[in-house]
Amino acid sequence: MQASTDLGKLVLRVVLGVLILFHGVSKLIHGPGYVIGVVAGAGLPSFVAYGAYVGEVVAPLLLLVGYWTRAGALIIVVNMLFAIGLVHMGQLATLADTGGWTLELQGMFLGTALAIMLLGAGRYSLGGNHGRWN
């Protein structure tokens, strides 16, 4: 039973890590201009935009290797709250043409990161299941 639980944790970590990392790689390729504009438009200092790199590059890498997993998941939670708050607030109570919630992807990213934060990395990780942040 424990092996399947650890395998489930690995699947959650890898899927979320890879999917969020795609967003981070896109930002690395195209630069921070769009995010800086959104952050500045909200009245926040522009350096806050660089948190997207932490949330979409560093944190997913932590999840993928299973090191400081809970901290990485927490960073993704904060990143998703910023993304929803700064970019998607107008869609919060809307449905897509297909009938699903418009923010179902963002909601799934947020919920999965919360689950990983609570569950930890599991056995199949660089950090093992021993540390507080794994």
N, C-alpha and C positions, 0 to 999 in steps of 0.2 A: 504493500500500500504506500509506503514512504517513497519508493522509487517512482511511482506514478505521480505523486504529489510534486516531487522535485522535477520531474519531466514537465509537468504542467507549468510550473514556475519558469522553467527554461523557455518554454514556448511563448509565454506572455512576455518575458524579457526580450527575446529575440525579435518577435513580431513588432512590438512597440519600438524597440531600439532601431530596427531597420527603417520602419516607416517614418519615424521622426527624423532620423538621420538624412533621409532624402530631402527634407525641407532645409536642413542645415547645409547640405552640400550645395543646394540651389542658391542659398544666401552667400556661401563662399564664392561661388562662380559669378554671381551677379552683383555682389557687393551689398552693403547695408543701406543704400540710399532710400529704398522704399520704407524700411522699418524706421529709419531716422525721421523721415517725414511724418509717419504716423505718430511716433512718440512725441515729436516736437509739436505736432498739431493738437495733441492732448495736453500740452502745457508742461510736459516732463522734460528734464534735461536730456539732450541728445545721446549722452553716454549710456543711458538706460537701454538704448537700442542694441547695444553690444551684448546684452543679456540674452538675446535671441541665439547668439552663437553658443553660449554656455548651455542653454536649454535645448538646442537642436543639434549640437555637435558633441560637446563634452559629455553631457548627461546620457545621451543614447549610447555612447561608447562605454560608459560605466555599466549600463545595463547589459550590453552585449557580452562583456567579459565577466560580469557578475562581481564587480569590485565596487564597494561603497554604493551598493544597489539602492538601498533605501534613500540615501541622499540624492542619488541620480534621479530616482522617481519623484522625490519631492521637488527637485528643480524643474522637472517636466510639468508637474502639477502647477507650479507658480507660472511657468512659461505659458501654459494653456490658459490660465486665468487672465494673464496679460493679453494674450491673443484674442480671447473672447471679449474682454473688456474694451480693448482698443480698436478692434476691427469688426467684430461680429455682434455687437450689442443690438443692432437693428434687426438681426435675424433670430434673436433669442426666443421669441414666441411665434416663430413662423414655421410653416410646413413647406417642404419642397413639392414640386409638381408630381412627384411619385407618391406623395402621401406621408413620407417620412419626415422627421424633424430636420430642418435645414442644417442644423449644427450637429448632426449625428456623428460625423467623423471627429469633430472636436470633442464631443461628449464621450466618444469611445476612447480617444486618446487620454482624456482626463480621468475617466473611470478606470482604465487599465493602469495608468500610473498610480492612482490611489491604491488599487489592489496590490500592485507590486510593492509599494511603500509599506503596506501592512503585512504582506507575506514574506518579504525578504527574497534573497537570491535563490535559496535552495542549495542542494549538494553540488549541482553541476555549475560551478562558478569558480572564478579565480580566488575569491575571498572565502569560499566555503560557506558554511552556515553558522559560523562561530562568532563573528563580530556584530556589534550593535548596528552597524550601518550596512551590513550585507544581507 
